[in-house]
Amino acid sequence: MMRLSLLLIVLFSISVKAQSVVEASPGSKYLEDQFYVGLTYNFLLNKPADVTQSNLSYGLQGGVIKDIPLNERRNIAIGIGLGYAVNSYYTNLKVTEINDGFEYRVLPNGTSFKRSKIETHLIEMPIEFRWRNSTAESYKFWRVYTGIKLGYVVGSRSKFVSDVENFSFYNTDTENFQFGLSINFGYNTFNVHAYYALNDFFEKGTLTVDNKSVDFTPLRIGIIFYIL
């Protein structure tokens, strides 16, 4: 937490200084990629050996980014944004609400069920170092944006559906504060997006009924579209 706080302070200091420098420079004052929308496939790494993913684990994200150029050409910039994301993870891990919390049970092979998922809703803050070969006249260019993405879970929901059961509930075992590394790269409209979490999906100490640690690490890979 201390390192992340220091990083945020440094990035905001750089952005304020860079903005004042660029505003004093001559030339076109164009900005790029101030809005984004993305679609991802969500992987879960570090799963217990008998936990498998099923169906289509997907994610949707969207938001706005303040593009702050660092040079006169304006092809190097810092991006600081605010967005919203929904991520679903389908597995054979059945979560049940009990009196003193939640019970996690891995369903054995051959168990009949339609879906078992956990869904999270997050407020996100992407912070990017941006390089592109854009100009004020060109709308088609290469871009590579790398950085970190901070997220706060505002809601988590577990759902299970089978021929004999159908229930859902709010699951508070997920780690509220999430952060990870991100990279976006591509040309023109279509760009590849990847996010690798640096902390666990669930809170420390979350165990299955047979005492296996549920240390999921999300990896999200997909496409991202930029507007303006």
Secondary structure as GFF3:
##gff-version 3
##sequence-region A 1 228
A	DSSP	alpha_helix	2	23	.	.	.	ID=ss1
A	DSSP	beta_strand	35	45	.	.	.	ID=ss2
A	DSSP	beta_strand	58	69	.	.	.	ID=ss3
A	DSSP	beta_strand	76	90	.	.	.	ID=ss4
A	DSSP	beta_strand	93	98	.	.	.	ID=ss5
A	DSSP	beta_strand	101	106	.	.	.	ID=ss6
A	DSSP	beta_strand	115	132	.	.	.	ID=ss7
A	DSSP	beta_strand	142	161	.	.	.	ID=ss8
A	DSSP	beta_strand	166	170	.	.	.	ID=ss9
A	DSSP	beta_strand	177	187	.	.	.	ID=ss10
A	DSSP	beta_strand	190	197	.	.	.	ID=ss11
A	DSSP	beta_strand	217	227	.	.	.	ID=ss12
###
